[in-house]
């Protein structure tokens, strides 16, 4: 019996999928930041990162390893920055 039938069933995969979801809620907040407002990719990463911090705050109690979502977010941020720069 397989624990996870596919990659899509893994908790980290599902969390990354959530991290990657677009959300314009914090776009204006990031666009107002002078150090990044000229780079559209950084503005998008900034907006997603704020959204993801708030998401982690809601879900972290559901995890056995409380730091796991934060660690995953760290990896996600690095990956996104590497993609654009």
Backbone as a ProteinNet text record, in pm:
[ID]
protein_1_A
[PRIMARY]
XXXXXXXXXXXXXXXXXXXXXXXXXXXXXXXXXXXXXXXXXXXXXXXXXXXXXXXXXXXXXXXXXXXXXXXXXXXXXXXXXXXXX
[TERTIARY]
84.2	0	88.6	60.8	138	81.3	170.9	128.3	69.5	138.2	90.3	88.5	-26.9	-41.1	32.8	28.7	95	160.5	243.1	309.1	207.1	95.8	-7.6	-70.8	-52.2	-108.8	-19.2	103	196.2	158.2	167	133.2	215.5	344.3	428.2	386.9	350	304.9	179	85.6	-39.4	-12.2	83.8	118.8	183.1	273.5	335	230.3	134.5	25.9	-49	-73.9	-139.7	-50.2	79.1	173.7	171.5	156.3	163	35	-72.1	-198.4	-185.9	-234.8	-234.7	-342.3	-309.7	-403.8	-364.6	-453	-419.9	-443.5	-483.2	-514.6	-400.8	-278.3	-163.9	-78.8	-128	-52.8	-20.9	-120.4	-99	-0.4	-3.9	90.6	233.6	254.7	389.1	427.5	331.1	357.2	401.6	359.2	394.9	537.4	599.9	736.7	836	904.9	992.3	1106.6	1154	1268.8	1232.4	1104.9	1067.3	962.9	903.4	788.6	819.8	945.7	979.7	994.8	990.9	1004.5	874.6	797.7	666.2	676.1	780.9	798.1	816.6	894.8	915.8	788.7	711.5	584.2	491.8	486.4	401.4	449.4	581	635.7	606.8	622.4	593.1	447.2	354.5	211.7	179.1	236.6	213.2	274.2	389.5	456.5	374	320.3	234	113.2	50.7	-64.5	-24.4	93	137.8	171.2	227.7	250.1	117.4	17.1	-114.2	-175.8	-155.3	-206.3	-138.4	-8.2	65.4	17	-9	-58.1	-186.7	-270.4	-397.4	-378.6	-283.9	-274.5	-168.3	-76.4	38.6	0.7	-110.4	-152.6	-197.2	-224.1	-266.2	-148.2	-27.1	91.8	156.7	203.2	276.4	408.3	476.7	601.4	566.8	560.1	509.7	591.8	720.8	805.7	799.3	737.2	735.7	679.2	563.8	514	608.7	674.3	769.2	891.4	938.9	1052.2	1014.9	897.8	851.6	838.1	789.2	776	913.8	1010.2	1147.3	1198.6	1180.1	1223.4	1146.7	1017.6	935.1	983.4	1009.4	1056.1	1188.1	1280.7	1409.9	1391.9	1308.4	1282.8	1223.8	1128.7	1066	1166.4	1250.9	1352.2	1454.7	1492.9	1586.8	1525.1	1397.1	1329.3	1333.3	1322.3	1311	1442.6	1543.6	1670.6	1786.8
-118.6	0	124.8	212.8	335.7	440.4	511.1	617.6	733.3	770	876.2	821.3	823.7	767.2	849.7	980	1067.3	1183.7	1253.8	1372.4	1473.9	1486.2	1583.3	1556.5	1436.3	1401	1440.8	1479.3	1514.7	1647.4	1655.7	1780.9	1900.2	1881.1	1992.3	2037.9	1943.8	1979.5	2065.7	2025.2	2100.8	2239.9	2249	2378.3	2468.8	2413.8	2491.5	2538.8	2453.6	2491.7	2612.8	2611.5	2724.4	2848.6	2829.9	2942.1	3009	2931.2	2983.4	3050.9	3037.4	3098.9	3250.9	3308.6	3454.8	3514.6	3627.6	3700.4	3847.1	3929.2	4070.9	4155	4092.4	4164.1	4255.2	4207.2	4282	4345.4	4341.7	4395	4543.4	4622.2	4766.6	4796.9	4716.3	4733.1	4716.7	4615.5	4589.6	4690.6	4732.5	4830.7	4964.2	4992.1	5117.2	5114.6	4998.4	4986.4	5033.1	5145	5204	5113.5	5026.2	4942.9	4832.8	4799.1	4690.6	4730.5	4847.8	4881.2	4886.9	4895	4898.8	4759	4656.5	4518.7	4442.6	4421.9	4356.6	4217.9	4143.3	4009.4	4015.5	4111.1	4124.8	4170.1	4254.9	4298.6	4178	4091.5	3971.6	3877.3	3857.4	3770.7	3830.1	3959.5	4028.9	4006.3	4026.9	4011.7	3868.1	3772.2	3631.7	3598.5	3655.3	3627.4	3678.4	3797.4	3849.6	3758.5	3720.5	3629.6	3498.8	3447.3	3319.3	3326.9	3438.5	3455.9	3447.3	3512.1	3511.1	3371.6	3300.9	3164.3	3071.9	3083.4	2999.8	3024.3	3147.2	3180	3103.3	3084.6	3013.6	2862.7	2806.3	2660.5	2595.2	2671.2	2608.8	2516.8	2539.3	2452.5	2314.6	2302.3	2174	2081.3	2130.7	2053.9	1994.6	1871.5	1806.7	1878.6	1911	1986.2	2132.2	2209.5	2347.5	2437.1	2408.2	2491.5	2452	2340.4	2289.9	2390.8	2452	2550.1	2668.5	2710.5	2822.9	2782.4	2661.8	2611.7	2603	2549.6	2540.2	2678.8	2774.8	2910.7	2969.7	2944.3	2989.1	2934.1	2804.6	2742.6	2801.2	2821.5	2876.4	3016.2	3102	3238.4	3234.4	3152.5	3141.9	3094.9	2994.8	2942.2	3049.9	3125.5	3231.4	3340.5	3378.5	3481.2	3432.5	3306.9	3250.1	3249.3	3219.5	3216.7	3351.8	3459.8	3592.3	3669	3624.5	3699.5	3607.9
0	0	0	-91.5	-100.5	-4.9	59.9	149.1	69	-38.3	-126.4	-268.2	-329.8	-463.4	-567.9	-553.7	-650.5	-578	-651.6	-597.4	-546.9	-618	-582	-445.6	-393.4	-263.1	-145.5	-174.4	-66.7	-1.7	130.2	199.4	150.9	128	80.8	-58.2	-142.7	-277.8	-270.3	-185.5	-170.9	-113.3	-21.6	36.6	-68.8	-148.9	-257	-357	-385	-476.9	-420.9	-291.1	-225	-229.7	-205.7	-212.1	-349	-454.1	-590.8	-638.8	-564.8	-607.5	-610.7	-719.4	-731.1	-641.5	-584.4	-499.9	-505.9	-554.8	-573.3	-447.1	-338.7	-215.3	-169.7	-177.6	-124.8	-234.5	-357.4	-471	-451.7	-413.5	-395.9	-283.3	-179.1	-68.4	-118.8	-200.3	-253.2	-360.5	-439.3	-545	-484.1	-362	-294.3	-238.7	-238.1	-186.1	-292.8	-269.2	-371.8	-418.9	-332.7	-370.1	-469.5	-480.8	-572.2	-675.3	-664.2	-749	-898.3	-935.8	-1077.8	-1138.3	-1054.5	-1102.6	-1075.3	-1180.1	-1167.9	-1104.3	-1137.3	-1079.7	-928.5	-882.2	-737.4	-666.3	-730.7	-672	-655.2	-755.6	-747.3	-637.1	-629.1	-524.4	-386.8	-374.3	-248.6	-207	-299.6	-269.5	-229.5	-301.1	-266.8	-131	-101.9	25.1	143	131.9	238.9	257.3	145.8	151.5	219	184.5	238.3	386.8	432.1	576.1	651.4	599.5	664.8	660.5	549.2	535.9	637.7	650.5	745.9	888.2	919.9	1054.2	1085	983.8	1002.6	1012.4	937.6	926.6	1013	1069.8	1135.2	1250.5	1314.2	1424.7	1376.1	1246.3	1190.1	1162.2	1175.9	1141.7	1265.3	1252.1	1360	1383.6	1274.5	1281.4	1256.7	1362	1354.5	1262.3	1246.5	1161.3	1014.1	981.8	844	744.7	769.4	671.8	653.6	760.5	750.5	669	691	613.2	466.3	438.3	299.3	236.6	312.5	259.5	228.7	314.4	288.4	156.1	134	8.6	-109.5	-90.5	-198.7	-237.8	-139.8	-167.8	-245	-199.6	-268.9	-412	-430.1	-564.5	-655.4	-604	-684	-720.7	-627.2	-655.2	-757.4	-747.8	-845.1	-984.8	-993.9	-1124.3	-1194.4	-1119	-1181.9	-1186.9	-1115.2	-1117.6	-1138.1
[MASK]
+++++++++++++++++++++++++++++++++++++++++++++++++++++++++++++++++++++++++++++++++++++

